[in-house]
Amino acid sequence: MVRLAEHEKGVEAFEDNHNPDMHLIQASSSQVGGDIERETPLWSGAPEEDSFGLFQLWPDPEVEEERRIKTDVDVIAIHGLGGHPMATWKSGERLWLRDFLPKDLRTARIFTFGYNSGSAFTNSKSRIRDFATQLLEKLVQLQRRTKIENRKTIFVCHSLGGIVLKQAIIMANERGRYSTVGKNIAGVVFLGTPHRGSDIAFWGKTLGKFANFAVFGGIRTDLLNSLAPKSTELADICSQFVERAVPLNIFTIYERIKMKGLPDLVVDETSAVLHLPNETPIPMEADHRGLCRYLTSSSENYIVVRDCITELFDLVVDKVSESVSGLTGQQLRFMQRLALLSAGDLLRPLQHAWGRTSEWLLQHDEFRSWRDLHGRRKALWLQGPPGSGKTVLAKQVVTFLQHERYQEESDSLIRKTIYFFFDDKDPKRRTNESLIASILFQLLVDSRTSFVARYMDCDAVNAQHHLESNLLWECFASVIHRSRGILFFLVIDALDEMEREKSQIRQDVLNQLVHIAANDLSGHLRILITDRQMRPYQFEKAISSEEIDVDNQATRKGIEDFITVKVRSKLEANHLSKERAERIEKELVEISEGNFLRATLTWLQFDRNLKDWSPSAVRKELGALHILPPGLDAFYFEILNSIPTSLRSEARKAFSVIMVAIEPLSIRQLAFLSTLPESDANDAARVFYSPDDFMEFFKKYCAHIVKLDDDGIVSFTHQTVKELLSSKSDSSEMGSILSQFQMPSSDAHNFMLKQCLGVLKLEANHNHDGLSQYMALRKSQKRVPDTVFLVHLDDVGTTPCLRYAVYHWMSHYQDATNDSQVDNKVISFLKKRS
């Protein structure tokens, strides 16, 4: 079959961010602030005091690994009138300061500052000078707390936030208490800051009087007057700021698109541009609100702002990098390109060890030899079946080594732990490139080991675009060969989940590790790998290694303790005798077959189905568990078999979407893609899905095979679930039930392709010809302007999945079942849009 030419990537797309209550925000409230996207009018309710202050977004202070990341420059965002320290910078669920910028500037510490900017409609007496004082005090406190006084700062200011910053700079030059803060300000990116006032903001004064008359009583006209063209306060700030702005590098970005329902721009070019010699004015195809909100990291508007911040960052870093971090600007940029995942992102989603079940490994003689500086073991290979607890053990090893570092590290020896946890369910955690990029990044981002950058004299450092894995492995080999005074611990979990369909890549990685370890004559690289398979022959012969079978007596003892604690927790409430509890525990342990995952599912199944703890009820449930075949499939069968027949078709589609999704999906996206009719769908107003219904469905029937994380992302609880649902069962009774939920991977891609095309067709019919404009521009080989996809997202998008469909439909097509009907469907769609 002739496949279509690959669809060009990097297309800017958009996602529906519609909220049915958004109509409450009238055009009049947008006229006042131009910075608000709320479900209630601007002037309703009291100010949110917990949104005032300085909030650190990166590195996350709650994550130990991120706390140790070395940063060189601070980036601080200040919202505008009526804004919010988080919501102002968000589009949909994406807060670009937290979700996008850290990937481009890993060594920047990123904050957002919140203040009572909506006080024009409250009884607060705050003025611009008060806001500036609050900002300066927070920065002084930060310096005192971190004991760092010479860190350069870059500000990103939207609307009124720019005036607050200018007032703060003026005050920093006047008062000795704030002088250090003022000297540290290196650059500013102004986003629609009304330096000379604005007619629309002036009109907001009248709106404020009306709103106050209707709601409160006691209008705050002084703050709104600060935005009037003839305001004395604003004039004073502007004139005093000019001479103090000379040492700063300034980017001024101003809007070119009117807010919906307004006759004029909120802040036009005349009002926005300072006309200073050290200022770079940049027009942006966005409205006043869109200046500071970006849905994707490939958004043209985000790229403009990111490049401005990066240029300011580079100007600062190039001056201080050698004295502060030892890294050149080029090396820092190389490090930023490596930042596919932070170390915290790798550890955060993993389960903790239950009780003391991991201690057997930490006390194992071979492990002690491996971690000891003079030990004979250079590599450990932890082998065990699915669900035996290998990943939990690997996480425990990492935690132990990190804690041990603080106790045993000396001035002459650095103990550096590097780790990577493969996950076939996560596209960012399943490739060779992700592995080696993460290894190098963890070395460079740690101030103790960043000096190894001098040994990375390979072509990868100088590469401008794609980072080739072979070049990155050369960098790592050079570091290991030439470094002194560092004991490297490299922990790689679930190597068997790395690009499973490409066995040669796994072999290549093993060859790289064997080569590096074999040439490590000083013996300061230690490798620990977990895998379902046994240790390969070449790994065994080339390195002083030892294999440890996780399926052992210590693991079984841990399972016994787990079951015992679970049963004893029910003992008193259900009037169980100790002897009876012991009999139940013995049978549950026997059913668990020495497998932690099976033990967990055994207990969950037993506890869920047991209506009472009478002897007859307990015997019935234990008997049902005893007749289950060995392995995990039987437990998954019991869970799946509980799903009503009427819901199994939709469940199968939902499982298939999770199985082959190229990026993590929210419950809202999953519900839409699973239930969008495969036939022609022309009624955009029709509700095809209900995220709440899906949430309830998963909680009720699939809680042990599908999980929903804190960010609303859906995934399988374990890799074995994906393996079962993508396989083909036999003709047995259990197999016939499982087959109702199973779908081969190629068929699942086929289904996802059809759903993506359905999304594109639906959007093309109902988003003001946005996709038609895109196809015409693609045909003419012009660059797609940001306005096609990012302007007025709430009004244009009709589904939550457009961005996914535009980016990934071709990938699903490439992996779908060879089917001429599918080819014809794709060709037909493209012809209609060309």
Buried (B, 14 or more C-beta within 10 A) or exposed (E): EEEEEEBEEEBBBBBBBBEEEEEEBEEBBBBBBBBBBBEEBBBEEEBEEEBBBBBBBBBBEEBBBBEBBBBBBBBBBBBBBBBBBBBBBBBBBBBBBBBBBBBBBBBBBBBBBBBBBBBBBBEBEBBBBBBBBBBBBBBBEBBEEEEEEEBBBBBBBBBBBBBBBBBBBBBBBEEEEBEBBBBBBBBBBBBBBBBBBBBBBBBBBEBBEEBBEEEEEEBBEBBBBBBBBEBEBBBEBBEBBEEBBEEBBBBBBBBBBBBEEBEEBBBBEEBBBBEBEEBEBBBBBBBBBBBBBBBBBBBBBBBBBBEBBBBBBBBBBEEBBEEBBBBBBEBBBBBBBBBBBBBBBBBBBBEEBBEEBBBBBBEBEBBEBBBEEEBEBBBBBBBBBBBBBBBBBBBBBBBBBBEBBEEEBEEEEBBBBBBBBBBBBBBBBBBBBBBBBBBBBBBBBBBBBBBBBBBBEBEBBEBEEEBBBEBBBBBBBBBBBEBEEBBBBBBBBBBBBBBBEEEEBBEBBBBBBBEBBBEBEEBBBBBBBBBBEEBBEEBBEBBBBBBBEBBBEBBBBBBBBBBBEBBBEBBEEBEBEEEBBBBBBEBBBBBBBBBBBBBBBBBBBBEBBBEEBEEEEBEBBBEEBEEBEEBBBBBBBBBBEEBEEEEBEBBBBBBBBBBBBBEBBBBBBBBBBBBBEEEEBEEEEEEBBBBEEBBEBBEEBBBBBBBBEEEBBBBBBBBBBBBBBBBEBEEEEBBEBBBBBBBBBBBBBBBBBBBBBBBBBBBBBBBEEBBBBBBEBBEEEEEBBBBBBBBBBBEBBBBBBBBBBBBBBBBBBEBBBEBEEBBEBBEEBEEEBE
